[in-house]
């Protein structure tokens, strides 16, 4: 039994099939409230490291049983910032994540 020969199919890219240029980077600020957990900062920062981004500012303060964390990243496109915020919200120790995007009129928040 022989396999049929492979044929190369050629097609041209019309305007709708072309890749969309990447979205411009925005100044993004995350305000996070999480339960006290020894590795929560590492897990949050890892979300940026996996994408090759380094936060411009990281601030953390402990208040009773909670850790309030502020992160600012100025190299993320808005869509990527929203995806990372959703991943953070899915973490077990995270109570809430507020996402502030410079130039946006609203705050994207969830608990």
N, C-alpha and C positions, 0 to 999 in steps of 0.2 A: 504494500500500500504506500503510495507516495502522496505527500502533501501538495496542495496547489501552490503555485509560485505566488509570492507576495508582490503586490503592485503598489507603486508609489502614487498616491493621490495628491494632485496639486490643486491648490485653491488660492485665491487672492483675498486679502483682508480688505473688506470695505470699511467705511467709516465707523459702523456700529461695532465691529469686531475688534477694533484696535484697543490695546490696553489703555486704561484710564491713568492719567498722570497721578502721581502720589499726592495726597493731601498735604498741605503746608503744616508745619509743626506749630503747635499752640502752647501757650503758657498754661499749665494745668496744675491745680491744687487739689489734693485729696485731704479730707478731714475724716479721720477714722477713729472709732471707739471700739476697743477690743477688751476682752477679759484678760487679766494678768496671765501671761503664758511666757515661759522662758524663751521660746523661739519664734514668737509672733513677729517681731521686727525682721528677723531673717526671712521668714516666709513672705512677708509683704514686699520686702526689697527684692526678693527673688523674682517676683512678677516682672519687674523692670529689667533685671539682669538677663532673663530669658529672651528679652526682646533687644538686648544690646543698649539699654538706656541707663544712665546714671542720674539719680535725682540731684537737683541743684541744691535743695534744702531738705533736711530731715530734722524734725523736732518731736520729742516724746516727753510726756509727763505722766506720772502715776498719781491717780486720785482714787483713794480707797481701793476698791476691787477692780478698777478700770484703768486702762492705759489709753490716753488721748494722744493720737499721732497725727502730725501734719507733714505732708510730703508735697514738694513742689518739683515738677519736671517741666522743662521748657523745650523738650525735643520730641514730644509725642503728637501725632495727628489726633484730632478729636475722636475719630472712630476707635483708634487703638486705646485711647484713654478710657473710653466707655467700656470696652471689652475687659480691660484690666480691672476697672471698678467692679464689674460683674463677677469676675473671678475672686476678687477680695471679699465680696459679699457672700460668696459661697464657702468661705473658710469657716471652720467650726468656731473658733474663738472670736470672730469678728461680729460685733453687734450692729454697727452701722457704718456706712461709707457715704460721705457727701462729696460730690465731684463738682468743682468750680472750673470752668473753662473761660479764659480771658476772652472778652468780646461777646460771650454768650449772655443773654438776658436772664436766664433761669439757672437754678442750681439743680443738678440731677442728684436726687437723694433717694435712699432706700434703707430700710432697717431689716 
